Amino acid sequence: MGIVAALLLFVGVAVFRPAGLFGVDSKALANSLGGEVHHAQAKCVGIGSGRWRCALSGGNVNGVEYLVTTHRFGCWSGSRVALPRSANPVERSVSGCIGLADMFGH
């Protein structure tokens, strides 16, 4: 019974919070952030200690940047640090969690 419970726990974490098992990478974080902000494309670069600088591209959000901090289980929070004049209004702060689709998405 214990083995079944452990297996179910492992599968649950792998599906709902895969970054908790596999770690956070720039692609998965970018997919998660882009999905939260106007369904945009994003590119993230690690700047150390679980912090990332992420730039959005495409449409009217081109050039918007967020400073993102990752937390436990692949969850993250970000604050907008750049908003070019041409960009649509975007949230000042955003948060989310990396999901399975983000790990293997675009």
N, C-alpha and C positions, 0 to 999 in steps of 0.2 A: 504494500500500500504506500509506503514511504517513497519508493522508487517512482511510482506513478505520479504522486504529488510533486516530486522534484522535477519530473519530466514535464508535467503540465505548467509548472512555474517557469521553467526554462523556455518553453514554447511561447508562453504568454509574454515574457520579457522580450524574446526575439521578435515577436510580431508587433507589439505595441510600443516598445522602447528599445529598438535594436542597437542604438548608439551606446546604451548601457553595457552591452556585451561586446560590441565591436569597436567602440570608440567613435569619436566625432572626426569626420574629415571635411575638407573644404567643400567638396561637391554636395554632400548630403546637407550640410548647413546652408549652402547657397540655395538648394532646392526648397528647403523648408522656409527660409526667409522669403524667397521669391513667391512662394505660395501664399504667404501671409500678407504681402504688400502688393496689391494690384495684380497678382498672378504674373509678376515680372520675372525676367531672368536676373540672376545675381551671380557675382563672383566674389568669393571670400578668400582673404589671405590672413593666415595666422600671425599674430603679433606677440604671442607668448602668454603663458599662464591662463589658458582657456579664453583668451580674448582674440577677437577677429575684427578686421575691417572689411566690410562688405559693400560693394557698389552694385546698384541696380542698373539695368539697361533695358532698352526697348520702350517703344511708345513714349508716353509723356513723363516717364520716371527716369529717363536717362540721366545719369550723373548723381542721383540721390545716393547718399552713403549712410551707413549705420555702423556704429561701434557695437559689437555683439559680444556678450559674455555667455559662455556655456556653463551649465549647472549639472547637477546629477541626472543620470538617466537620459542624457541627450537633450534635455530641455535648455532653453536659452532665453535671454532677454536682450533687447537692443535699443539704443538711443540714436536718433537721427543726428548726424554731425555735418552733413552737407546737403543743401537743397538749392540747386541752380534755379535761376529765374524761370526757365522754361518748363520746369517740372510741375506736374499736377500736385495739389496738396496731398501729402502723405502723412501718416501717423508720426507723431514725435517719438513715441516709444511703442515697441512691438514685442511680442513674446510668442513662444511656441515650443514644440517638441519635435525632434526629428523622428519621423515614422518610417515604416518599411518602404513605402513608395519613394521617400526622399533618398533612401540609401541606394536605390537602384534606378531612380528617375533620370530624366534627361541628363 
